Amino acid sequence: MMPSPDLERFATLIADNIVFVIERDRDGTPFHPTMRVTVVSVLVHSLMLVMPTTSSDALAAACNRGLHEVVGAMGLGGP
């Protein structure tokens, strides 16, 4: 089954917001554009695996899984 374009848009919006918060927490230092696209892509993929859902816990878990994958691979630090 093909994902809905609306679901992809929502997943991208969520992922962009997460990356914005991470950048803000890094003293406003933005990611390199390639790194930003990579992080957003991984987050969108993780979110699309659980969407559609009404569970904020499922969305948070998906985001955490995606961040765990990309943070480890890129060597980004976290709190």
N, C-alpha and C positions, 0 to 999 in steps of 0.2 A: 504494500500500500504506500502510495506517495504521500509525503507529509504535506499538510496544507500550507500554502504560502503565508497565511496569517500566523500559523504556529511558528514558522521560520522567522517571521518579522518580530514576534514577541520574544522568541529565544534570543535573537540578535539584540533587541533592546535590553533585555535582562543582562546579557553578557557585556554589552557596552557599559552599562551602569556599574557592573562589578569591576571592570577594568578601570573606569574613572575613579572609583573609590580607592582601588589599589594605588593608582598613580597619585592621588591626593595624599594618601598615607605615606607615600615615599617623598614627602616634603614637596609635592607638586611636580616632581621630576617625571616627565612623560616617558613612556616606553618608546623605543625605536619603532618606527612605523611597521616594520616587518614583525617585530616581536608582538606588537599590539594586535595585528591581524591574526597572528598565530594563537595568542591567548584567547581572543574572541572566538576563533574557529573551534578550538577545543571545547570551550564552554558551550557554544551552540550545539555541537555534536552531543555533549553530555546531556544537555537539556532536552534535546529532541528525542532521546531514548526514553524519557519519562512523560513527555507531553503527548496528548493533553492530560492534565491532572488538575484537581482542585486542592491538592495537598502541598502546602508550603514546605512541609518537611521533605517531601520527595524532590521538590525543586532545589532546596538547600543542599540535600545530599548529592544531587547530580552536580551542582556547582562545586561542591567540595571535592568530589571525585575528579572533575575536570581540572580544578586548580592543583590538586595533588599530582596529577600527571604532568602538567606543564611546569609547575614550580620545580619539581625534581629534575626534569629534563633540562631546564634552562638555568638552574642554579640560583633561582631567586630566593631571597630570604623572606621570612614571614614573621609575624608577631609571635 
